[in-house]
Amino acid sequence: MSKLDEMGKKVRKLQLRAAAAKTKLRDLAENLPINWTEIDEVAEKASAVFAELDGARRELAAMKKLR
């Protein structure tokens, strides 16, 4: 498997994790004020996965450009 294929696979996995984090954050918001103490933890996890996804997308775009 080429590096480009591996990065594409990584991006797809991160997209799934980001979608799950977004859903968890939305569910938490819909049920407020229940579990309001979890807001920081859930938001930090969502932010981290979206930052990782953004970096992987940029890296994939750069790899495609060099191709």
Backbone bond lengths (Angstrom), bond angles and torsions (degrees), N, CA, C in turn:
res aa  C-N    CA-C-N  psi(-1)  N-CA   C-N-CA  omega(-1)  CA-C   N-CA-C  phi
1 M - - - 1.442 - - 1.528 107.98 -
2 S 1.316 116.53 133.24 1.460 120.89 -178.52 1.525 111.06 -75.71
3 K 1.316 115.42 163.16 1.473 120.93 178.23 1.525 110.33 -60.83
4 L 1.335 116.50 -36.84 1.461 121.05 179.33 1.531 110.34 -64.62
5 D 1.310 117.13 -43.09 1.465 121.31 177.80 1.533 111.16 -64.31
6 E 1.333 115.45 -41.32 1.464 119.73 178.83 1.521 111.20 -62.72
7 M 1.341 116.34 -41.38 1.463 119.57 179.60 1.526 110.20 -68.05
8 G 1.313 117.67 -38.59 1.463 120.99 176.15 1.517 111.50 -60.34
9 K 1.319 115.80 -41.13 1.467 121.01 178.22 1.527 110.20 -65.27
10 K 1.329 116.72 -41.46 1.465 121.23 178.53 1.531 110.52 -61.69
11 V 1.329 116.84 -43.30 1.466 121.10 179.67 1.524 110.26 -62.09
12 R 1.307 117.38 -43.78 1.470 120.22 179.26 1.529 111.60 -61.93
13 K 1.325 117.02 -41.48 1.461 120.34 177.94 1.525 110.60 -64.12
14 L 1.323 115.99 -41.75 1.460 119.89 179.22 1.525 111.22 -66.33
15 Q 1.322 117.05 -34.43 1.459 120.14 177.33 1.528 110.44 -62.93
16 L 1.313 116.56 -39.22 1.468 120.56 177.30 1.526 111.17 -66.09
17 R 1.337 116.30 -43.25 1.464 119.85 177.79 1.526 111.28 -64.06
18 A 1.342 116.62 -39.19 1.465 120.67 179.52 1.523 110.50 -65.79
19 A 1.315 117.14 -40.76 1.465 120.54 178.97 1.530 110.12 -63.85
20 A 1.319 116.87 -40.33 1.470 120.44 178.57 1.528 110.65 -65.97
21 A 1.332 117.01 -40.56 1.467 120.80 179.23 1.526 110.58 -65.81
22 K 1.328 116.29 -39.50 1.464 120.53 178.58 1.526 110.56 -64.03
23 T 1.307 116.17 -42.06 1.464 120.91 179.17 1.523 110.89 -63.92
24 K 1.326 116.47 -42.64 1.460 120.05 179.86 1.532 110.70 -63.99
25 L 1.312 116.32 -40.56 1.462 120.62 178.85 1.532 110.82 -66.02
26 R 1.323 116.50 -41.86 1.463 120.98 178.05 1.526 111.32 -64.01
27 D 1.329 116.75 -44.20 1.469 120.74 178.25 1.515 111.73 -61.15
28 L 1.326 115.51 -40.74 1.457 119.64 177.99 1.532 110.50 -62.65
29 A 1.318 116.34 -44.14 1.466 120.72 -179.39 1.526 111.57 -64.08
30 E 1.317 116.65 -39.13 1.466 120.26 -179.09 1.525 112.31 -66.55
31 N 1.327 117.07 -26.38 1.461 120.92 -176.50 1.526 113.57 -100.07
32 L 1.320 116.50 10.69 1.467 118.59 178.49 1.509 109.84 -63.69
33 P 1.275 120.54 144.75 1.459 128.97 10.25 1.525 114.68 -89.01
34 I 1.315 118.29 5.29 1.464 120.69 176.43 1.531 108.34 -62.70
35 N 1.297 117.05 136.05 1.478 124.15 177.94 1.528 113.64 60.04
36 W 1.318 117.15 29.11 1.456 119.66 -178.95 1.523 112.07 -61.25
37 T 1.313 117.72 -21.96 1.463 120.90 -179.54 1.528 112.50 -70.95
38 E 1.315 117.16 -12.91 1.465 121.30 180.00 1.523 112.87 -89.71
39 I 1.323 117.44 -4.25 1.463 120.82 -174.80 1.527 112.03 -55.43
40 D 1.329 117.13 -51.30 1.469 120.06 -177.35 1.523 112.37 -59.48
41 E 1.326 116.52 -46.11 1.464 120.79 -177.79 1.530 111.31 -63.64
42 V 1.312 117.05 -47.28 1.465 121.18 -178.35 1.527 110.33 -66.35
43 A 1.334 117.07 -41.37 1.463 120.73 179.92 1.530 111.33 -66.25
44 E 1.318 117.82 -39.38 1.466 121.14 178.29 1.525 111.20 -64.18
45 K 1.324 116.65 -41.95 1.466 120.02 178.38 1.525 110.74 -64.72
46 A 1.329 116.79 -42.30 1.464 120.51 178.93 1.524 110.35 -64.00
47 S 1.311 116.47 -43.39 1.459 120.93 179.49 1.528 110.99 -62.03
48 A 1.319 116.89 -42.62 1.459 121.26 -179.52 1.525 111.91 -63.65
49 V 1.311 117.23 -43.88 1.463 119.31 -178.28 1.526 110.90 -70.28
50 F 1.329 117.82 -35.57 1.461 119.56 177.48 1.526 111.17 -69.75
51 A 1.326 117.93 -34.73 1.464 121.10 175.89 1.528 110.39 -65.80
52 E 1.322 116.26 -42.48 1.463 120.62 177.90 1.529 110.67 -63.84
53 L 1.323 116.47 -41.59 1.461 120.85 177.96 1.524 110.73 -62.42
54 D 1.322 116.88 -44.18 1.458 120.72 179.45 1.531 110.89 -59.50
55 G 1.318 116.63 -44.92 1.460 120.78 178.45 1.521 112.33 -62.54
56 A 1.316 116.61 -42.16 1.469 120.88 -179.94 1.531 110.74 -67.03
57 R 1.321 117.17 -38.73 1.466 120.10 177.46 1.523 111.10 -63.69
58 R 1.335 116.07 -41.83 1.469 120.09 178.44 1.524 110.78 -63.58
59 E 1.333 116.06 -42.51 1.447 120.44 179.00 1.525 111.22 -64.00
60 L 1.320 117.05 -41.57 1.463 121.44 177.95 1.522 110.30 -62.96
61 A 1.327 117.05 -43.39 1.469 120.69 179.14 1.524 110.79 -62.07
62 A 1.328 117.03 -40.76 1.457 120.76 178.50 1.522 111.16 -65.47
63 M 1.317 116.29 -39.75 1.463 120.33 178.49 1.524 111.09 -64.44
64 K 1.328 116.32 -40.09 1.462 120.16 179.14 1.527 111.00 -66.97
65 K 1.320 116.06 -35.24 1.464 121.40 -179.76 1.532 110.51 -66.03
66 L 1.310 116.92 -37.74 1.461 122.10 -178.91 1.510 112.98 -77.97
67 R 1.267 116.70 -14.35 1.463 123.29 -176.59 1.469 113.97 -64.66
